[in-house]
Amino acid sequence: MVAAAFTTATVLTAPSAGLLTVPLATVVCYGRVRTRVHWPGDVAGGAALGIAIAVGQHRLLAHAGRLHRGPFGPGAAGAGGDSDQ
């Protein structure tokens, strides 16, 4: 669930960086099934839940106007100015 949520959030906010995390999340999900730590349905359900949470959070922040593109987006600390403006 965490790998899917992290990957989805990264793809939504920084698509070029997010595409690098997709293979890693896929390997994590495969490894959980391969080592028989989880059933395939558990992994699929966790991935679906993680994706849904990340998309919901993204939409909520975008609607509230608090979504920044990348770590140095407008208003982010470290953007070269005061973030309270």
Secondary structure, DSSP 4 states (H G I P E B T S, - for coil): -HHHHHHHHHHHH-HHHHHHHHHHHHHHHHHHHHTTSS-HHHHHHHHHHHHHHHHHHHHHHHHHT---SSTT-TT-TTSSS-TT-
